[in-house]
Amino acid sequence: MTDPLVSDPPLDPDFPATTPALTFDSGGSALPAVLHVPAGPGPHPVAVVLHGFPGNERNFDLAQVLRRAGYASLVFHYRGSWGVGGSYSWGHVLEDTAAVAARLRDPGLAAAHRLDPHRVTLIGHSLGGFAALMTAAADPSVTAVVSAAGFDLGAASALCRADPSRRAAYVEAFAGELGPLRGTSGEALVAEMERAGESWELARLAPRLADRPVLLIGTSRDTVTPYELHHEPVVAAYREQPVRHLEHHVFRTDHALSDHRVRLARTILDFLARCP
């Protein structure tokens, strides 16, 4: 068996690997996506790779590794980002993720691309980790979920409500990343997460994830999602529930896991291999 981190799988002339461009409708906007289909007749399990805010790191390296491991991996852009129609908001990110996960279970789409609609995993980085966990908690048909350097909007919201200076810092930080986004502002994004409040705290999702495999990866050299705020409290809550198939790690790296990409991919592959 080949190692998907370093080797391509054997060619299957009858069912070759393909990389179709797809679109998914969400809220009246067409979300552009790229599907990485493995070789072989399938049906292949599906991994949706969710990027963060604003999406500079799209994690295509993970998508390709997942394909070589036999997963059909999908990468897409959210509404209002990177030229996509509609307006950007945290709520739209959640709606878009839910819409894509639901569409992947369509029998016609699954048959056309050799997908297994009953095995859909969500893998998210930063804001994508938040969206992955929130979507899995709301959708019991998601079979497993991975969050790497996940951004806990509920925890950030509590900080903003408690400390005006922290709130101002979040407004400024969000405003500085708006180049590829449309229809929003730093103030609008902070106000939205304040309105959501505790309902967006990732620790509160534990009861709805108790029976599913969950992988949480924190990053200890991370100023965007410091693990003491965004990782450790979530791990503690999921242990207490307990989330029975919980795995968690803290990598000594930055927010983008810039020097841990191979370790990140290997950790995700090993986790998926152990999923019941």
C-alpha positions in Angstrom: 0.0 0.0 0.0 1.4 3.4 -1.0 1.9 6.2 1.5 -0.4 9.1 0.5 2.0 11.7 1.9 4.7 10.8 -0.5 3.4 8.5 -3.3 0.7 8.6 -5.9 -1.6 5.6 -6.0 -1.7 3.2 -9.0 -3.4 4.4 -12.2 -6.9 3.0 -12.8 -7.6 3.4 -16.5 -11.3 2.5 -16.1 -11.9 4.9 -13.1 -9.2 7.6 -13.2 -8.7 10.3 -10.7 -10.4 13.6 -11.8 -10.7 17.1 -10.6 -14.0 18.6 -11.6 -15.0 22.2 -10.9 -18.5 22.3 -9.3 -20.9 24.9 -7.9 -23.2 24.7 -5.0 -26.2 27.0 -4.4 -26.5 28.6 -1.0 -28.8 31.5 -0.3 -29.1 32.3 -4.0 -25.3 32.5 -4.6 -23.3 30.0 -6.6 -20.3 28.8 -4.5 -17.4 27.7 -6.6 -15.8 24.4 -5.6 -13.1 22.0 -6.7 -13.6 18.2 -6.1 -10.6 15.9 -6.0 -11.9 12.5 -6.9 -9.6 9.5 -6.3 -9.0 6.7 -8.8 -11.1 3.6 -8.5 -14.8 2.8 -8.8 -15.7 4.0 -5.3 -18.0 4.9 -3.7 -15.4 7.1 -2.0 -15.8 8.7 1.4 -16.0 12.5 1.2 -13.9 15.1 3.1 -15.0 18.8 2.9 -12.0 21.0 3.6 -13.1 24.3 5.0 -10.8 27.4 4.9 -10.7 30.2 7.4 -11.1 33.9 7.4 -10.6 35.4 4.8 -9.2 32.3 3.1 -5.6 33.0 2.2 -4.7 29.4 3.2 -7.1 27.1 1.4 -5.4 23.8 2.4 -5.2 22.3 -1.0 -2.2 20.3 0.2 -4.6 18.5 2.6 -7.1 18.0 -0.2 -4.5 16.3 -2.4 -3.2 14.0 0.4 -6.8 13.0 1.2 -7.4 12.2 -2.4 -4.3 10.0 -2.5 -5.6 8.2 0.6 -8.9 7.4 -1.1 -11.1 10.3 0.0 -12.9 12.6 -2.4 -12.0 16.0 -1.1 -13.9 19.2 -1.7 -12.6 22.8 -1.3 -15.0 25.7 -1.8 -15.4 29.5 -1.2 -18.1 31.0 1.0 -20.6 33.6 -0.1 -19.2 37.1 -0.4 -15.6 35.9 -0.5 -13.0 35.9 -3.3 -15.4 37.1 -6.0 -18.4 34.9 -5.0 -21.8 36.7 -5.1 -23.7 37.7 -2.0 -22.5 39.2 1.2 -20.0 37.8 3.7 -21.0 37.0 7.3 -20.3 34.4 9.9 -23.9 33.2 9.6 -23.5 32.8 5.8 -20.4 30.7 6.4 -22.5 28.3 8.5 -25.3 28.3 6.0 -22.9 27.7 3.1 -21.2 24.8 4.9 -24.5 23.2 5.8 -25.7 23.6 2.2 -22.6 22.0 0.7 -22.7 19.0 3.2 -26.4 18.4 2.3 -25.8 18.6 -1.4 -23.0 16.0 -1.3 -25.6 13.5 -0.1 -27.6 14.0 -3.2 -27.8 10.5 -4.9 -27.4 12.0 -8.4 -24.3 14.0 -7.5 -22.8 11.1 -5.6 -23.3 8.7 -8.4 -21.8 11.1 -11.0 -18.6 11.5 -9.0 -18.3 8.0 -7.3 -19.0 9.5 -3.9 -20.3 7.7 -0.8 -23.1 10.1 0.5 -23.2 8.3 3.8 -19.6 9.1 4.7 -19.1 12.9 4.8 -16.3 14.3 7.1 -15.8 18.0 7.7 -12.2 19.2 8.1 -11.8 22.9 9.0 -9.0 25.3 9.7 -9.5 28.4 11.9 -12.9 29.8 11.1 -13.4 26.6 9.1 -12.8 24.6 12.3 -15.6 26.6 13.9 -17.9 25.9 10.9 -17.0 22.2 10.8 -17.9 21.7 14.5 -21.0 23.8 14.4 -22.3 22.1 11.2 -21.5 18.6 12.5 -23.3 19.4 15.8 -26.4 20.5 13.8 -26.2 17.6 11.3 -26.0 14.1 12.7 -25.3 12.6 9.3 -21.8 14.1 9.3 -19.7 11.1 10.2 -16.6 12.8 11.6 -15.2 16.3 12.2 -11.7 17.8 12.4 -10.8 21.3 13.7 -7.3 22.7 13.4 -6.6 26.0 15.1 -10.3 26.4 15.3 -11.6 29.9 16.0 -14.2 29.9 18.9 -16.4 32.8 18.0 -18.4 32.3 21.2 -15.3 32.6 23.3 -14.2 35.7 21.4 -17.7 37.2 21.8 -17.4 36.9 25.6 -14.1 38.7 25.5 -15.6 41.6 23.4 -18.5 42.0 25.8 -16.3 42.0 28.8 -13.5 44.3 27.6 -14.0 47.3 25.2 -10.3 47.3 24.3 -10.4 43.7 23.2 -13.5 44.5 21.2 -11.8 47.3 19.5 -8.8 45.0 18.7 -11.1 42.4 17.1 -12.8 45.1 15.0 -9.4 46.3 13.8 -8.1 42.8 13.1 -11.2 41.8 11.1 -11.2 45.1 9.2 -7.6 44.4 8.1 -8.6 41.2 6.4 -11.5 42.4 4.2 -9.7 42.7 0.9 -11.2 39.5 -0.7 -14.6 39.9 1.1 -17.7 42.0 0.2 -20.7 43.3 2.1 -19.3 43.4 5.6 -17.0 45.3 8.0 -14.9 44.7 11.1 -17.7 46.3 13.2 -20.4 44.2 11.5 -18.5 41.0 12.1 -17.9 41.7 15.8 -21.5 42.8 16.3 -22.7 39.5 14.7 -20.7 37.3 17.0 -21.8 39.4 20.0 -25.5 38.8 19.0 -24.9 35.1 18.7 -23.1 35.0 22.1 -23.1 31.8 23.9 -24.9 29.9 21.1 -21.6 30.0 19.2 -19.4 28.7 22.0 -17.8 25.5 20.8 -17.7 23.9 24.3 -21.5 23.9 24.3 -21.5 21.5 21.3 -20.2 18.5 23.3 -23.6 16.8 23.9 -24.4 16.8 20.1 -21.0 15.4 19.2 -20.8 12.8 21.9 -21.1 9.8 19.6 -19.0 11.0 16.7 -15.2 11.0 16.1 -13.8 14.5 16.8 -10.2 15.6 16.2 -9.1 18.9 17.8 -5.7 20.4 17.0 -4.4 23.4 18.9 -1.4 25.6 18.0 0.8 26.9 20.8 2.7 29.7 18.8 -0.6 31.2 17.6 -1.6 34.8 18.2 -4.9 34.4 16.2 -6.4 31.5 18.1 -4.3 31.2 21.2 -4.8 27.6 22.4 -5.5 28.6 26.0 -8.7 30.3 24.8 -9.7 28.5 21.7 -8.5 24.9 22.3 -8.1 23.9 25.9 -11.6 24.9 27.1 -13.2 23.0 24.2 -11.1 19.9 24.9 -12.0 20.0 28.6 -15.7 20.3 27.8 -15.6 17.4 25.3 -13.7 15.2 27.8 -16.3 16.0 30.5 -19.3 15.1 28.3 -17.6 12.8 27.2 -17.2 12.9 23.5 -16.2 9.2 23.3 -14.2 9.3 20.1 -12.2 12.5 21.0 -8.6 13.0 19.9 -6.7 16.2 20.6 -3.2 17.6 20.1 -1.3 20.8 20.5 1.3 21.5 17.9 4.2 24.0 18.5 3.5 26.1 15.4 1.7 29.2 14.2 -1.9 29.7 13.1 -1.4 28.5 9.6 0.6 25.5 10.8 3.2 26.7 8.5 6.0 24.3 9.5 3.7 21.4 10.5 1.9 20.7 7.2 3.2 17.1 6.9 2.4 16.4 10.6 -1.0 17.9 10.2 -1.8 15.7 7.2 -0.5 12.6 8.9 -2.4 13.3 12.1 -5.7 13.7 10.1 -5.1 10.6 8.1 -4.3 8.5 11.2 -7.4 9.9 12.9 -9.7 9.0 9.9 -8.2 5.5 9.8 -9.2 5.0 13.4 -12.7 6.3 13.0 -15.3 3.6 13.9 
